[in-house]
Amino acid sequence: MEKFGFVIHPITFSDISRKFGPLANFLPEKLVLSTMKKIGPQEVSHITGIKSATGKEAEGWFTACTLTTEQMVKLPEKFVVKKIIDAVNLAAQQGAKIVGLGAYTAVVGDAGITIAKNVDVPVTTGNTYTVATALLGLRWAADKLGTDLSQCRVGVMGAYGSIGKACSKVLAGSVGELALIGRKQHELEQLKEAISSKGQVSLHTDAHEVLPTLDALVTVTSAVDSVIEPEDLKTGAIVCDVARPRDVSKRVAEVRDDVLVFEGGAVLVPGDVDFNFNFGFPPKTSYACMAETMILALEGRYENYSLGRDLEVAKVEEMIKLAEKHGFELAGLRSFERAVKEEEINQLKERIAKKRTSA
Ligand SMILES: NC(=O)c1ccc[n+]([C@@H]2O[C@H](COP(=O)([O-])OP(=O)(O)OC[C@H]3O[C@@H](n4cnc5c(N)ncnc54)[C@H](OP(=O)(O)O)[C@@H]3O)[C@@H](O)[C@H]2O)c1
């Protein structure tokens, strides 16, 4: 039996009650947050029933770092990193031979490098398979809507972050124009230098100016609040929102019925997996970053894998192959916490066509 751990944390304050019960909702927020800051890592659940297509089996443990996203952004980095290290060590004590870093625990500081140096167990952010599933999802959605990405203006927002940079490198040369979006011009220029030989690349520090011109977008910033509003999107735009917390405002679901926004990275896990914890996905479905940790365990690849902000593009291909070998697959599109049905995509296609002809 192969063994892994995965560190999770409350994305928002409301997530705290999922682990600690509804009492958290009745206590003053300040008191709950200051208690969470003081307590050590928590055992959350035992993950059972993962069975690879090769017949190999794995089990794992969710452990919690008890800080919300906002706390991770605001508290001193050293303190936050130490809390994450403690959570990784707890997973190792439980028997994990590799530990994945979930959501913001993979974003803090140098994206896992310092954490990996300070623990005795291999670590991964799971970002390589997240890149793979985001791009596979984007292509799948484009095919369904009849959008030819090789003729389109495709953006990556958060372009020089860990996931964004690898997405940009893979997309370069295979789309009509690649629009790199970020807040720091020099970081965008450095990225362009690395990829512009592969095709047309443009740089944008004003997101609200460029977003309405895009046919497709992967958005993967580490912003704490949403950064894309309904008025930012072009009719027919396909948006893969990888970020957690999400980048696309919930208002988009309410007022735009002519765009396709979906969450990157929902994966069907092989076997009869039970996470024994509700993180908001349907049964047997995980985030890609969790899946990467499981896949590495099933392979017996107990080594640091996706760390830092310069992921290896070759590993994206490797992860796709390993996922196939073990029977992991894309779970279909999810949009604002629910599955998108095939007939909804067909209806959307009709609405887009109508809107385009009446424009
Ligand atoms: N769905 C999944 O399975 C999955 C898996 C892993 C990670 N994630 C999520 O993916 C996101 C990114 O992760 P990462 O590891 O790539 O993080 P990262 O390396 O820190 O990159 C994030 C990028 O976002 C930019 N950014 C931050 N705030 C911004 C804002 N308000 N507006 C525009 N850009 C902003 C940052 O650049 P500047 O601050 O320099 O502008 C940075 O380059 C996080 O939300 C994480 O939780 C999701």
The ligand as an ORCA input file, in Angstrom:
! r2SCAN-3c Opt
* xyz 0 1
  N      -7.555     24.304     -8.820
  C      -6.493     23.641     -8.373
  O      -6.422     22.401     -8.393
  C      -5.321     24.448     -7.868
  C      -4.091     23.820     -7.601
  C      -3.036     24.595     -7.167
  C      -3.188     25.976     -6.975
  N      -4.398     26.548     -7.205
  C      -4.601     27.999     -7.082
  O      -3.990     28.672     -8.179
  C      -3.661     30.020     -7.812
  C      -2.245     30.373     -8.246
  O      -1.326     29.435     -7.712
  P       0.241     29.561     -8.055
  O       0.886     28.480     -7.294
  O       0.479     29.680     -9.505
  O       0.557     30.981     -7.348
  P       1.755     32.018     -7.614
  O       2.968     31.322     -8.075
  O       1.862     32.862     -6.400
  O       1.202     32.901     -8.820
  C       0.109     33.745     -8.705
  C       0.308     34.998     -9.541
  O      -0.828     35.853     -9.350
  C      -0.390     37.212     -9.336
  N      -1.344     38.026     -8.554
  C      -1.519     38.024     -7.227
  N      -2.526     38.858     -6.887
  C      -2.996     39.385     -8.041
  C      -4.034     40.314     -8.360
  N      -4.797     40.863     -7.395
  N      -4.253     40.619     -9.661
  C      -3.493     40.070    -10.637
  N      -2.481     39.181    -10.399
  C      -2.241     38.860     -9.119
  C       1.003     37.168     -8.706
  O       1.824     38.171     -9.260
  P       2.030     39.632     -8.629
  O       1.575     39.589     -7.191
  O       3.478     39.855     -8.790
  O       1.210     40.526     -9.453
  C       1.533     35.805     -9.152
  O       2.357     35.903    -10.289
  C      -3.934     30.108     -6.322
  O      -5.207     30.691     -6.151
  C      -3.968     28.647     -5.866
  O      -4.767     28.454     -4.717
  C      -5.447     25.819     -7.669
*
